[in-house]
Amino acid sequence: MTEPRFEEAMSRLEELVKRLEGGDLSLDESLEVFEEGIKLSRWCIKKLEEAERKVEVLLKTEAGELEVKPLDFTEELGELYNG
């Protein structure tokens, strides 16, 4: 089984929330949907944390210190094309 894309997982999570909010599910169905939602939310959190670590690595200075600054994609792209 292939791993879903983050956006697909978030979309599925939204669907599950709507189903739960609809109130039309039996208790057993609600528990199954809730369990799937918890698994998906944990997976999404894990993926976000992995992405955050990658960004932090990319933002480290030459001295190895983490330089925390807001991402300005226009500035970053300008440096790529001009630098």
PDB file with SEQRES, HELIX, SHEET and CRYST1 records, atoms N, CA, C and O in Angstrom:
SEQRES   1 A   83  MET THR GLU PRO ARG PHE GLU GLU ALA MET SER ARG LEU          
SEQRES   2 A   83  GLU GLU LEU VAL LYS ARG LEU GLU GLY GLY ASP LEU SER          
SEQRES   3 A   83  LEU ASP GLU SER LEU GLU VAL PHE GLU GLU GLY ILE LYS          
SEQRES   4 A   83  LEU SER ARG TRP CYS ILE LYS LYS LEU GLU GLU ALA GLU          
SEQRES   5 A   83  ARG LYS VAL GLU VAL LEU LEU LYS THR GLU ALA GLY GLU          
SEQRES   6 A   83  LEU GLU VAL LYS PRO LEU ASP PHE THR GLU GLU LEU GLY          
SEQRES   7 A   83  GLU LEU TYR ASN GLY                                          
HELIX    1 AA1 PHE A    6  GLY A   22  1                                  17    
HELIX    2 AA2 LEU A   27  LEU A   58  1                                  32    
HELIX    3 AA3 PHE A   73  ASN A   82  1                                  10    
CRYST1    1.000    1.000    1.000  90.00  90.00  90.00 P 1           1          
ATOM      1  N   MET A   1       0.846  -1.193   0.000  1.00  0.00           N  
ATOM      2  CA  MET A   1       0.000   0.000   0.000  1.00  0.00           C  
ATOM      3  C   MET A   1       0.884   1.247   0.000  1.00  0.00           C  
ATOM      4  O   MET A   1       1.779   1.371   0.837  1.00  0.00           O  
ATOM      5  N   THR A   2       0.643   2.159  -0.921  1.00  0.00           N  
ATOM      6  CA  THR A   2       1.461   3.365  -1.012  1.00  0.00           C  
ATOM      7  C   THR A   2       0.959   4.404  -0.007  1.00  0.00           C  
ATOM      8  O   THR A   2      -0.220   4.450   0.343  1.00  0.00           O  
ATOM      9  N   GLU A   3       1.880   5.211   0.428  1.00  0.00           N  
ATOM     10  CA  GLU A   3       1.569   6.258   1.392  1.00  0.00           C  
ATOM     11  C   GLU A   3       0.851   7.404   0.686  1.00  0.00           C  
ATOM     12  O   GLU A   3       1.252   7.804  -0.407  1.00  0.00           O  
ATOM     13  N   PRO A   4      -0.215   7.940   1.305  1.00  0.00           N  
ATOM     14  CA  PRO A   4      -0.936   9.036   0.645  1.00  0.00           C  
ATOM     15  C   PRO A   4      -0.114  10.322   0.669  1.00  0.00           C  
ATOM     16  O   PRO A   4       0.809  10.470   1.470  1.00  0.00           O  
ATOM     17  N   ARG A   5      -0.456  11.230  -0.204  1.00  0.00           N  
ATOM     18  CA  ARG A   5       0.138  12.559  -0.152  1.00  0.00           C  
ATOM     19  C   ARG A   5      -0.485  13.295   1.023  1.00  0.00           C  
ATOM     20  O   ARG A   5      -1.600  12.979   1.438  1.00  0.00           O  
ATOM     21  N   PHE A   6       0.224  14.268   1.554  1.00  0.00           N  
ATOM     22  CA  PHE A   6      -0.260  15.019   2.711  1.00  0.00           C  
ATOM     23  C   PHE A   6      -1.625  15.642   2.421  1.00  0.00           C  
ATOM     24  O   PHE A   6      -2.532  15.591   3.251  1.00  0.00           O  
ATOM     25  N   GLU A   7      -1.758  16.231   1.232  1.00  0.00           N  
ATOM     26  CA  GLU A   7      -3.017  16.899   0.875  1.00  0.00           C  
ATOM     27  C   GLU A   7      -4.171  15.908   0.797  1.00  0.00           C  
ATOM     28  O   GLU A   7      -5.299  16.228   1.172  1.00  0.00           O  
ATOM     29  N   GLU A   8      -3.886  14.709   0.309  1.00  0.00           N  
ATOM     30  CA  GLU A   8      -4.922  13.673   0.251  1.00  0.00           C  
ATOM     31  C   GLU A   8      -5.347  13.248   1.657  1.00  0.00           C  
ATOM     32  O   GLU A   8      -6.532  13.044   1.921  1.00  0.00           O  
ATOM     33  N   ALA A   9      -4.376  13.116   2.545  1.00  0.00           N  
ATOM     34  CA  ALA A   9      -4.678  12.738   3.920  1.00  0.00           C  
ATOM     35  C   ALA A   9      -5.520  13.815   4.609  1.00  0.00           C  
ATOM     36  O   ALA A   9      -6.458  13.504   5.343  1.00  0.00           O  
ATOM     37  N   MET A  10      -5.180  15.071   4.367  1.00  0.00           N  
ATOM     38  CA  MET A  10      -5.956  16.163   4.974  1.00  0.00           C  
ATOM     39  C   MET A  10      -7.375  16.197   4.422  1.00  0.00           C  
ATOM     40  O   MET A  10      -8.326  16.447   5.163  1.00  0.00           O  
ATOM     41  N   SER A  11      -7.517  15.950   3.140  1.00  0.00           N  
ATOM     42  CA  SER A  11      -8.840  15.915   2.522  1.00  0.00           C  
ATOM     43  C   SER A  11      -9.681  14.788   3.120  1.00  0.00           C  
ATOM     44  O   SER A  11     -10.857  14.975   3.431  1.00  0.00           O  
ATOM     45  N   ARG A  12      -9.064  13.618   3.274  1.00  0.00           N  
ATOM     46  CA  ARG A  12      -9.768  12.485   3.875  1.00  0.00           C  
ATOM     47  C   ARG A  12     -10.145  12.804   5.309  1.00  0.00           C  
ATOM     48  O   ARG A  12     -11.240  12.451   5.746  1.00  0.00           O  
ATOM     49  N   LEU A  13      -9.285  13.450   6.036  1.00  0.00           N  
ATOM     50  CA  LEU A  13      -9.567  13.837   7.417  1.00  0.00           C  
ATOM     51  C   LEU A  13     -10.764  14.777   7.479  1.00  0.00           C  
ATOM     52  O   LEU A  13     -11.611  14.643   8.362  1.00  0.00           O  
ATOM     53  N   GLU A  14     -10.840  15.721   6.555  1.00  0.00           N  
ATOM     54  CA  GLU A  14     -11.993  16.625   6.491  1.00  0.00           C  
ATOM     55  C   GLU A  14     -13.281  15.856   6.232  1.00  0.00           C  
ATOM     56  O   GLU A  14     -14.319  16.153   6.824  1.00  0.00           O  
ATOM     57  N   GLU A  15     -13.211  14.865   5.344  1.00  0.00           N  
ATOM     58  CA  GLU A  15     -14.392  14.032   5.060  1.00  0.00           C  
ATOM     59  C   GLU A  15     -14.850  13.298   6.316  1.00  0.00           C  
ATOM     60  O   GLU A  15     -16.045  13.224   6.604  1.00  0.00           O  
ATOM     61  N   LEU A  16     -13.891  12.759   7.056  1.00  0.00           N  
ATOM     62  CA  LEU A  16     -14.223  12.025   8.273  1.00  0.00           C  
ATOM     63  C   LEU A  16     -14.878  12.928   9.311  1.00  0.00           C  
ATOM     64  O   LEU A  16     -15.834  12.529   9.976  1.00  0.00           O  
ATOM     65  N   VAL A  17     -14.364  14.130   9.445  1.00  0.00           N  
ATOM     66  CA  VAL A  17     -14.939  15.087  10.396  1.00  0.00           C  
ATOM     67  C   VAL A  17     -16.385  15.405  10.007  1.00  0.00           C  
ATOM     68  O   VAL A  17     -17.264  15.455  10.868  1.00  0.00           O  
ATOM     69  N   LYS A  18     -16.628  15.618   8.723  1.00  0.00           N  
ATOM     70  CA  LYS A  18     -17.993  15.903   8.258  1.00  0.00           C  
ATOM     71  C   LYS A  18     -18.933  14.743   8.556  1.00  0.00           C  
ATOM     72  O   LYS A  18     -20.078  14.945   8.959  1.00  0.00           O  
ATOM     73  N   ARG A  19     -18.433  13.517   8.350  1.00  0.00           N  
ATOM     74  CA  ARG A  19     -19.261  12.340   8.643  1.00  0.00           C  
ATOM     75  C   ARG A  19     -19.604  12.276  10.124  1.00  0.00           C  
ATOM     76  O   ARG A  19     -20.743  11.987  10.492  1.00  0.00           O  
ATOM     77  N   LEU A  20     -18.625  12.545  10.964  1.00  0.00           N  
ATOM     78  CA  LEU A  20     -18.873  12.518  12.405  1.00  0.00           C  
ATOM     79  C   LEU A  20     -19.830  13.629  12.824  1.00  0.00           C  
ATOM     80  O   LEU A  20     -20.707  13.415  13.661  1.00  0.00           O  
ATOM     81  N   GLU A  21     -19.663  14.800  12.250  1.00  0.00           N  
ATOM     82  CA  GLU A  21     -20.525  15.929  12.583  1.00  0.00           C  
ATOM     83  C   GLU A  21     -21.949  15.718  12.077  1.00  0.00           C  
ATOM     84  O   GLU A  21     -22.896  16.270  12.636  1.00  0.00           O  
ATOM     85  N   GLY A  22     -22.102  14.914  11.014  1.00  0.00           N  
ATOM     86  CA  GLY A  22     -23.431  14.661  10.457  1.00  0.00           C  
ATOM     87  C   GLY A  22     -24.354  13.954  11.420  1.00  0.00           C  
ATOM     88  O   GLY A  22     -25.570  14.133  11.355  1.00  0.00           O  
ATOM     89  N   GLY A  23     -23.805  13.159  12.308  1.00  0.00           N  
ATOM     90  CA  GLY A  23     -24.619  12.492  13.318  1.00  0.00           C  
ATOM     91  C   GLY A  23     -25.435  11.320  12.807  1.00  0.00           C  
ATOM     92  O   GLY A  23     -26.304  10.829  13.527  1.00  0.00           O  
ATOM     93  N   ASP A  24     -25.189  10.853  11.593  1.00  0.00           N  
ATOM     94  CA  ASP A  24     -25.971   9.770  11.007  1.00  0.00           C  
ATOM     95  C   ASP A  24     -25.334   8.396  11.206  1.00  0.00           C  
ATOM     96  O   ASP A  24     -25.874   7.394  10.737  1.00  0.00           O  
ATOM     97  N   LEU A  25     -24.208   8.336  11.884  1.00  0.00           N  
ATOM     98  CA  LEU A  25     -23.486   7.080  12.037  1.00  0.00           C  
ATOM     99  C   LEU A  25     -23.897   6.364  13.327  1.00  0.00           C  
ATOM    100  O   LEU A  25     -24.257   6.995  14.321  1.00  0.00           O  
ATOM    101  N   SER A  26     -23.832   5.049  13.281  1.00  0.00           N  
ATOM    102  CA  SER A  26     -24.056   4.275  14.503  1.00  0.00           C  
ATOM    103  C   SER A  26     -22.842   4.462  15.410  1.00  0.00           C  
ATOM    104  O   SER A  26     -21.837   5.042  14.999  1.00  0.00           O  
ATOM    105  N   LEU A  27     -22.938   3.981  16.615  1.00  0.00           N  
ATOM    106  CA  LEU A  27     -21.817   4.095  17.546  1.00  0.00           C  
ATOM    107  C   LEU A  27     -20.594   3.364  16.997  1.00  0.00           C  
ATOM    108  O   LEU A  27     -19.486   3.898  17.039  1.00  0.00           O  
ATOM    109  N   ASP A  28     -20.785   2.147  16.482  1.00  0.00           N  
ATOM    110  CA  ASP A  28     -19.667   1.384  15.934  1.00  0.00           C  
ATOM    111  C   ASP A  28     -19.040   2.101  14.738  1.00  0.00           C  
ATOM    112  O   ASP A  28     -17.816   2.169  14.625  1.00  0.00           O  
ATOM    113  N   GLU A  29     -19.875   2.633  13.851  1.00  0.00           N  
ATOM    114  CA  GLU A  29     -19.363   3.366  12.688  1.00  0.00           C  
ATOM    115  C   GLU A  29     -18.617   4.618  13.133  1.00  0.00           C  
ATOM    116  O   GLU A  29     -17.562   4.952  12.595  1.00  0.00           O  
ATOM    117  N   SER A  30     -19.176   5.300  14.115  1.00  0.00           N  
ATOM    118  CA  SER A  30     -18.526   6.512  14.634  1.00  0.00           C  
ATOM    119  C   SER A  30     -17.151   6.189  15.196  1.00  0.00           C  
ATOM    120  O   SER A  30     -16.195   6.930  14.970  1.00  0.00           O  
ATOM    121  N   LEU A  31     -17.048   5.090  15.924  1.00  0.00           N  
ATOM    122  CA  LEU A  31     -15.755   4.703  16.486  1.00  0.00           C  
ATOM    123  C   LEU A  31     -14.754   4.348  15.400  1.00  0.00           C  
ATOM    124  O   LEU A  31     -13.576   4.690  15.511  1.00  0.00           O  
ATOM    125  N   GLU A  32     -15.199   3.672  14.356  1.00  0.00           N  
ATOM    126  CA  GLU A  32     -14.306   3.343  13.237  1.00  0.00           C  
ATOM    127  C   GLU A  32     -13.820   4.599  12.534  1.00  0.00           C  
ATOM    128  O   GLU A  32     -12.633   4.732  12.234  1.00  0.00           O  
ATOM    129  N   VAL A  33     -14.741   5.521  12.272  1.00  0.00           N  
ATOM    130  CA  VAL A  33     -14.378   6.771  11.599  1.00  0.00           C  
ATOM    131  C   VAL A  33     -13.449   7.589  12.487  1.00  0.00           C  
ATOM    132  O   VAL A  33     -12.481   8.178  12.005  1.00  0.00           O  
ATOM    133  N   PHE A  34     -13.742   7.625  13.781  1.00  0.00           N  
ATOM    134  CA  PHE A  34     -12.906   8.363  14.721  1.00  0.00           C  
ATOM    135  C   PHE A  34     -11.501   7.769  14.764  1.00  0.00           C  
ATOM    136  O   PHE A  34     -10.514   8.505  14.767  1.00  0.00           O  
ATOM    137  N   GLU A  35     -11.409   6.443  14.796  1.00  0.00           N  
ATOM    138  CA  GLU A  35     -10.108   5.775  14.822  1.00  0.00           C  
ATOM    139  C   GLU A  35      -9.301   6.093  13.567  1.00  0.00           C  
ATOM    140  O   GLU A  35      -8.106   6.376  13.653  1.00  0.00           O  
ATOM    141  N   GLU A  36      -9.944   6.049  12.412  1.00  0.00           N  
ATOM    142  CA  GLU A  36      -9.247   6.391  11.175  1.00  0.00           C  
ATOM    143  C   GLU A  36      -8.778   7.842  11.214  1.00  0.00           C  
ATOM    144  O   GLU A  36      -7.670   8.158  10.782  1.00  0.00           O  
ATOM    145  N   GLY A  37      -9.631   8.719  11.736  1.00  0.00           N  
ATOM    146  CA  GLY A  37      -9.267  10.129  11.833  1.00  0.00           C  
ATOM    147  C   GLY A  37      -8.075  10.362  12.742  1.00  0.00           C  
ATOM    148  O   GLY A  37      -7.205  11.176  12.431  1.00  0.00           O  
ATOM    149  N   ILE A  38      -8.029   9.655  13.860  1.00  0.00           N  
ATOM    150  CA  ILE A  38      -6.895   9.793  14.781  1.00  0.00           C  
ATOM    151  C   ILE A  38      -5.607   9.326  14.102  1.00  0.00           C  
ATOM    152  O   ILE A  38      -4.572   9.984  14.203  1.00  0.00           O  
ATOM    153  N   LYS A  39      -5.676   8.194  13.413  1.00  0.00           N  
ATOM    154  CA  LYS A  39      -4.489   7.687  12.706  1.00  0.00           C  
ATOM    155  C   LYS A  39      -4.013   8.687  11.655  1.00  0.00           C  
ATOM    156  O   LYS A  39      -2.818   8.956  11.534  1.00  0.00           O  
ATOM    157  N   LEU A  40      -4.968   9.236  10.894  1.00  0.00           N  
ATOM    158  CA  LEU A  40      -4.602  10.216   9.870  1.00  0.00           C  
ATOM    159  C   LEU A  40      -4.019  11.483  10.480  1.00  0.00           C  
ATOM    160  O   LEU A  40      -3.033  12.019   9.974  1.00  0.00           O  
ATOM    161  N   SER A  41      -4.619  11.965  11.559  1.00  0.00           N  
ATOM    162  CA  SER A  41      -4.118  13.204  12.171  1.00  0.00           C  
ATOM    163  C   SER A  41      -2.716  13.001  12.723  1.00  0.00           C  
ATOM    164  O   SER A  41      -1.877  13.895  12.617  1.00  0.00           O  
ATOM    165  N   ARG A  42      -2.449  11.839  13.310  1.00  0.00           N  
ATOM    166  CA  ARG A  42      -1.095  11.555  13.801  1.00  0.00           C  
ATOM    167  C   ARG A  42      -0.108  11.479  12.644  1.00  0.00           C  
ATOM    168  O   ARG A  42       1.017  11.967  12.753  1.00  0.00           O  
ATOM    169  N   TRP A  43      -0.522  10.871  11.537  1.00  0.00           N  
ATOM    170  CA  TRP A  43       0.342  10.770  10.367  1.00  0.00           C  
ATOM    171  C   TRP A  43       0.651  12.163   9.826  1.00  0.00           C  
ATOM    172  O   TRP A  43       1.793  12.464   9.477  1.00  0.00           O  
ATOM    173  N   CYS A  44      -0.383  13.015   9.758  1.00  0.00           N  
ATOM    174  CA  CYS A  44      -0.191  14.384   9.249  1.00  0.00           C  
ATOM    175  C   CYS A  44       0.745  15.172  10.157  1.00  0.00           C  
ATOM    176  O   CYS A  44       1.611  15.901   9.673  1.00  0.00           O  
ATOM    177  N   ILE A  45       0.578  15.033  11.458  1.00  0.00           N  
ATOM    178  CA  ILE A  45       1.459  15.729  12.402  1.00  0.00           C  
ATOM    179  C   ILE A  45       2.899  15.276  12.204  1.00  0.00           C  
ATOM    180  O   ILE A  45       3.816  16.096  12.206  1.00  0.00           O  
ATOM    181  N   LYS A  46       3.099  13.967  12.030  1.00  0.00           N  
ATOM    182  CA  LYS A  46       4.440  13.428  11.793  1.00  0.00           C  
ATOM    183  C   LYS A  46       5.048  14.035  10.533  1.00  0.00           C  
ATOM    184  O   LYS A  46       6.215  14.428  10.531  1.00  0.00           O  
ATOM    185  N   LYS A  47       4.260  14.112   9.461  1.00  0.00           N  
ATOM    186  CA  LYS A  47       4.761  14.669   8.206  1.00  0.00           C  
ATOM    187  C   LYS A  47       5.108  16.154   8.360  1.00  0.00           C  
ATOM    188  O   LYS A  47       6.118  16.611   7.824  1.00  0.00           O  
ATOM    189  N   LEU A  48       4.286  16.898   9.080  1.00  0.00           N  
ATOM    190  CA  LEU A  48       4.567  18.319   9.313  1.00  0.00           C  
ATOM    191  C   LEU A  48       5.848  18.498  10.124  1.00  0.00           C  
ATOM    192  O   LEU A  48       6.644  19.394   9.845  1.00  0.00           O  
ATOM    193  N   GLU A  49       6.044  17.647  11.123  1.00  0.00           N  
ATOM    194  CA  GLU A  49       7.260  17.726  11.926  1.00  0.00           C  
ATOM    195  C   GLU A  49       8.494  17.402  11.078  1.00  0.00           C  
ATOM    196  O   GLU A  49       9.535  18.043  11.225  1.00  0.00           O  
ATOM    197  N   GLU A  50       8.376  16.408  10.190  1.00  0.00           N  
ATOM    198  CA  GLU A  50       9.487  16.074   9.292  1.00  0.00           C  
ATOM    199  C   GLU A  50       9.808  17.254   8.376  1.00  0.00           C  
ATOM    200  O   GLU A  50      10.975  17.578   8.156  1.00  0.00           O  
ATOM    201  N   ALA A  51       8.778  17.884   7.852  1.00  0.00           N  
ATOM    202  CA  ALA A  51       8.990  19.039   6.975  1.00  0.00           C  
ATOM    203  C   ALA A  51       9.640  20.182   7.744  1.00  0.00           C  
ATOM    204  O   ALA A  51      10.517  20.868   7.218  1.00  0.00           O  
ATOM    205  N   GLU A  52       9.215  20.388   8.978  1.00  0.00           N  
ATOM    206  CA  GLU A  52       9.802  21.450   9.797  1.00  0.00           C  
ATOM    207  C   GLU A  52      11.288  21.200  10.028  1.00  0.00           C  
ATOM    208  O   GLU A  52      12.091  22.130   9.957  1.00  0.00           O  
ATOM    209  N   ARG A  53      11.659  19.947  10.305  1.00  0.00           N  
ATOM    210  CA  ARG A  53      13.075  19.624  10.503  1.00  0.00           C  
ATOM    211  C   ARG A  53      13.880  19.876   9.230  1.00  0.00           C  
ATOM    212  O   ARG A  53      15.012  20.356   9.295  1.00  0.00           O  
ATOM    213  N   LYS A  54      13.307  19.558   8.086  1.00  0.00           N  
ATOM    214  CA  LYS A  54      14.009  19.807   6.824  1.00  0.00           C  
ATOM    215  C   LYS A  54      14.223  21.295   6.599  1.00  0.00           C  
ATOM    216  O   LYS A  54      15.291  21.712   6.153  1.00  0.00           O  
ATOM    217  N   VAL A  55      13.216  22.090   6.906  1.00  0.00           N  
ATOM    218  CA  VAL A  55      13.332  23.542   6.753  1.00  0.00           C  
ATOM    219  C   VAL A  55      14.402  24.078   7.695  1.00  0.00           C  
ATOM    220  O   VAL A  55      15.198  24.938   7.319  1.00  0.00           O  
ATOM    221  N   GLU A  56      14.415  23.560   8.933  1.00  0.00           N  
ATOM    222  CA  GLU A  56      15.425  24.011   9.890  1.00  0.00           C  
ATOM    223  C   GLU A  56      16.833  23.699   9.384  1.00  0.00           C  
ATOM    224  O   GLU A  56      17.735  24.523   9.536  1.00  0.00           O  
ATOM    225  N   VAL A  57      17.032  22.548   8.797  1.00  0.00           N  
ATOM    226  CA  VAL A  57      18.344  22.194   8.250  1.00  0.00           C  
ATOM    227  C   VAL A  57      18.716  23.170   7.146  1.00  0.00           C  
ATOM    228  O   VAL A  57      19.864  23.607   7.062  1.00  0.00           O  
ATOM    229  N   LEU A  58      17.771  23.506   6.317  1.00  0.00           N  
ATOM    230  CA  LEU A  58      18.041  24.428   5.222  1.00  0.00           C  
ATOM    231  C   LEU A  58      18.335  25.841   5.712  1.00  0.00           C  
ATOM    232  O   LEU A  58      19.001  26.612   5.020  1.00  0.00           O  
ATOM    233  N   LEU A  59      17.842  26.186   6.903  1.00  0.00           N  
ATOM    234  CA  LEU A  59      18.037  27.537   7.421  1.00  0.00           C  
ATOM    235  C   LEU A  59      19.268  27.669   8.316  1.00  0.00           C  
ATOM    236  O   LEU A  59      19.538  28.758   8.824  1.00  0.00           O  
ATOM    237  N   LYS A  60      20.012  26.595   8.519  1.00  0.00           N  
ATOM    238  CA  LYS A  60      21.205  26.683   9.358  1.00  0.00           C  
ATOM    239  C   LYS A  60      22.243  27.563   8.672  1.00  0.00           C  
ATOM    240  O   LYS A  60      22.411  27.528   7.453  1.00  0.00           O  
ATOM    241  N   THR A  61      22.926  28.343   9.484  1.00  0.00           N  
ATOM    242  CA  THR A  61      23.988  29.206   8.958  1.00  0.00           C  
ATOM    243  C   THR A  61      25.233  28.359   8.691  1.00  0.00           C  
ATOM    244  O   THR A  61      25.271  27.178   9.036  1.00  0.00           O  
ATOM    245  N   GLU A  62      26.226  28.954   8.090  1.00  0.00           N  
ATOM    246  CA  GLU A  62      27.472  28.239   7.818  1.00  0.00           C  
ATOM    247  C   GLU A  62      28.152  27.801   9.115  1.00  0.00           C  
ATOM    248  O   GLU A  62      28.900  26.824   9.134  1.00  0.00           O  
ATOM    249  N   ALA A  63      27.884  28.534  10.200  1.00  0.00           N  
ATOM    250  CA  ALA A  63      28.462  28.189  11.500  1.00  0.00           C  
ATOM    251  C   ALA A  63      27.679  27.068  12.179  1.00  0.00           C  
ATOM    252  O   ALA A  63      28.053  26.621  13.264  1.00  0.00           O  
ATOM    253  N   GLY A  64      26.606  26.615  11.553  1.00  0.00           N  
ATOM    254  CA  GLY A  64      25.807  25.529  12.109  1.00  0.00           C  
ATOM    255  C   GLY A  64      24.707  25.981  13.043  1.00  0.00           C  
ATOM    256  O   GLY A  64      24.001  25.155  13.621  1.00  0.00           O  
ATOM    257  N   GLU A  65      24.553  27.294  13.198  1.00  0.00           N  
ATOM    258  CA  GLU A  65      23.506  27.817  14.066  1.00  0.00           C  
ATOM    259  C   GLU A  65      22.217  27.963  13.269  1.00  0.00           C  
ATOM    260  O   GLU A  65      22.229  28.269  12.076  1.00  0.00           O  
ATOM    261  N   LEU A  66      21.115  27.737  13.956  1.00  0.00           N  
ATOM    262  CA  LEU A  66      19.817  27.865  13.309  1.00  0.00           C  
ATOM    263  C   LEU A  66      19.438  29.334  13.242  1.00  0.00           C  
ATOM    264  O   LEU A  66      19.360  30.021  14.261  1.00  0.00           O  
ATOM    265  N   GLU A  67      19.207  29.796  12.041  1.00  0.00           N  
ATOM    266  CA  GLU A  67      18.797  31.179  11.839  1.00  0.00           C  
ATOM    267  C   GLU A  67      17.293  31.155  11.587  1.00  0.00           C  
ATOM    268  O   GLU A  67      16.834  30.729  10.527  1.00  0.00           O  
ATOM    269  N   VAL A  68      16.540  31.617  12.573  1.00  0.00           N  
ATOM    270  CA  VAL A  68      15.095  31.591  12.460  1.00  0.00           C  
ATOM    271  C   VAL A  68      14.635  32.907  11.847  1.00  0.00           C  
ATOM    272  O   VAL A  68      14.880  33.988  12.383  1.00  0.00           O  
ATOM    273  N   LYS A  69      13.969  32.785  10.721  1.00  0.00           N  
ATOM    274  CA  LYS A  69      13.434  33.959  10.056  1.00  0.00           C  
ATOM    275  C   LYS A  69      12.219  33.522   9.251  1.00  0.00           C  
ATOM    276  O   LYS A  69      12.133  32.366   8.837  1.00  0.00           O  
ATOM    277  N   PRO A  70      11.289  34.425   9.027  1.00  0.00           N  
ATOM    278  CA  PRO A  70      10.128  34.044   8.216  1.00  0.00           C  
ATOM    279  C   PRO A  70      10.554  33.743   6.793  1.00  0.00           C  
ATOM    280  O   PRO A  70      11.459  34.379   6.253  1.00  0.00           O  
ATOM    281  N   LEU A  71       9.897  32.773   6.194  1.00  0.00           N  
ATOM    282  CA  LEU A  71      10.207  32.429   4.815  1.00  0.00           C  
ATOM    283  C   LEU A  71       9.603  33.456   3.877  1.00  0.00           C  
ATOM    284  O   LEU A  71       8.393  33.683   3.882  1.00  0.00           O  
ATOM    285  N   ASP A  72      10.440  34.064   3.087  1.00  0.00           N  
ATOM    286  CA  ASP A  72       9.996  34.999   2.064  1.00  0.00           C  
ATOM    287  C   ASP A  72      10.410  34.386   0.731  1.00  0.00           C  
ATOM    288  O   ASP A  72      11.555  34.513   0.299  1.00  0.00           O  
ATOM    289  N   PHE A  73       9.454  33.720   0.092  1.00  0.00           N  
ATOM    290  CA  PHE A  73       9.782  32.986  -1.120  1.00  0.00           C  
ATOM    291  C   PHE A  73      10.270  33.892  -2.242  1.00  0.00           C  
ATOM    292  O   PHE A  73      11.094  33.470  -3.053  1.00  0.00           O  
ATOM    293  N   THR A  74       9.784  35.117  -2.307  1.00  0.00           N  
ATOM    294  CA  THR A  74      10.255  36.002  -3.371  1.00  0.00           C  
ATOM    295  C   THR A  74      11.727  36.349  -3.144  1.00  0.00           C  
ATOM    296  O   THR A  74      12.504  36.430  -4.095  1.00  0.00           O  
ATOM    297  N   GLU A  75      12.103  36.552  -1.888  1.00  0.00           N  
ATOM    298  CA  GLU A  75      13.504  36.842  -1.567  1.00  0.00           C  
ATOM    299  C   GLU A  75      14.377  35.629  -1.869  1.00  0.00           C  
ATOM    300  O   GLU A  75      15.441  35.765  -2.474  1.00  0.00           O  
ATOM    301  N   GLU A  76      13.933  34.445  -1.452  1.00  0.00           N  
ATOM    302  CA  GLU A  76      14.696  33.226  -1.692  1.00  0.00           C  
ATOM    303  C   GLU A  76      14.861  32.954  -3.186  1.00  0.00           C  
ATOM    304  O   GLU A  76      15.953  32.596  -3.629  1.00  0.00           O  
ATOM    305  N   LEU A  77      13.805  33.118  -3.960  1.00  0.00           N  
ATOM    306  CA  LEU A  77      13.884  32.906  -5.395  1.00  0.00           C  
ATOM    307  C   LEU A  77      14.800  33.928  -6.053  1.00  0.00           C  
ATOM    308  O   LEU A  77      15.550  33.596  -6.970  1.00  0.00           O  
ATOM    309  N   GLY A  78      14.739  35.173  -5.584  1.00  0.00           N  
ATOM    310  CA  GLY A  78      15.609  36.213  -6.123  1.00  0.00           C  
ATOM    311  C   GLY A  78      17.071  35.861  -5.920  1.00  0.00           C  
ATOM    312  O   GLY A  78      17.894  36.061  -6.813  1.00  0.00           O  
ATOM    313  N   GLU A  79      17.397  35.326  -4.727  1.00  0.00           N  
ATOM    314  CA  GLU A  79      18.773  34.929  -4.450  1.00  0.00           C  
ATOM    315  C   GLU A  79      19.205  33.788  -5.358  1.00  0.00           C  
ATOM    316  O   GLU A  79      20.345  33.752  -5.820  1.00  0.00           O  
ATOM    317  N   LEU A  80      18.302  32.866  -5.609  1.00  0.00           N  
ATOM    318  CA  LEU A  80      18.637  31.749  -6.498  1.00  0.00           C  
ATOM    319  C   LEU A  80      18.954  32.220  -7.897  1.00  0.00           C  
ATOM    320  O   LEU A  80      19.912  31.752  -8.512  1.00  0.00           O  
ATOM    321  N   TYR A  81      18.154  33.149  -8.407  1.00  0.00           N  
ATOM    322  CA  TYR A  81      18.339  33.609  -9.788  1.00  0.00           C  
ATOM    323  C   TYR A  81      19.459  34.635  -9.908  1.00  0.00           C  
ATOM    324  O   TYR A  81      20.107  34.730 -10.950  1.00  0.00           O  
ATOM    325  N   ASN A  82      19.689  35.405  -8.841  1.00  0.00           N  
ATOM    326  CA  ASN A  82      20.695  36.461  -8.919  1.00  0.00           C  
ATOM    327  C   ASN A  82      22.034  36.045  -8.316  1.00  0.00           C  
ATOM    328  O   ASN A  82      23.062  36.670  -8.575  1.00  0.00           O  
ATOM    329  N   GLY A  83      22.013  34.986  -7.511  1.00  0.00           N  
ATOM    330  CA  GLY A  83      23.204  34.665  -6.743  1.00  0.00           C  
ATOM    331  C   GLY A  83      24.076  33.661  -7.310  1.00  0.00           C  
ATOM    332  O   GLY A  83      25.106  33.334  -6.721  1.00  0.00           O  
TER     333      GLY A  83                                                      
END                                                                             
